């Protein structure tokens, strides 16, 4: 058999190209980078929390309590309260006179007739020691203040004419080295600010002593603060005893 060729139809070329799909290729995506956000630092720092860090607690030291050392208690001996002497008031003595006594009859005051103008009471105030320095003299343990006042009017009585007679009794065992014959009754003279012998308050009179009964007596013409004062032995500035020296 004879093959008759078949005419091939040729399409005229078109200006528009025809896309030929070959296995439909997949477009590769192009990554467009995201713009990086630049943080403009502000004056106030912004705390960036990274995983919310736990703040480490700062230990604030507690104030140490300092014990103020208390002063060591000083045990001060409580002074024994000094007993306030109680005044002793005598029975009234009138113009006729009489005798009054104080300090358990260790001090006697004889009031002669006519020494008082009206009924009078004497007040005796004992003292533990003289109120003023006695200098080189020493107190024999008797110190007191003596006053007098009229019973009705209360007016003070300070001078006496004729004089009173004061008798002082003493205990020789309590004299120590004081000499009994040196004991005298002194009064405090405000004008001269010194102790004066009571015997000088009267124009006449002197001491009378009884060494066996241990008392002495002296006239008194006015009242004041009184003290029995005396001298000590030679080593205390009192009297010295000289013995004769016989040479052979």
Secondary structure, DSSP 8 states (H G I E B T S, - for coil): --------------SS-----SS-------------------SS-----SS------------------------------------EE---B-TT-EEEEETTTTEEEEE-TTS-SS-EEEEEEE-SS-SS--TT-EEEEEEEEEEEEETTT--B--EEEEEEEEEEE--GGG-TT--GGG-EEEEEETTTTEEEEGGGGSSS---EEETTTTEEEEEEEE--EEEEEE---GGGT-----------
